[in-house]
């Protein structure tokens, strides 16, 4: 009977270890997700600003073509 109890304890310890690892992995993934969301917002803002600069340059180019 003592062997069965020890096997149960070992199984529970193993389960606890796997749960702890899964929780850590989930926390790591959430952190990475937050970092990637921040990077995405930065890139989206860069795209928006680049588009605005492009539009401004097109308008200036059209203006210069009219003058010439």
HELIX and SHEET records of a PDB file:
HELIX    1   1 UNK A    2  UNK A   67  1                                  66    
END                                                                             
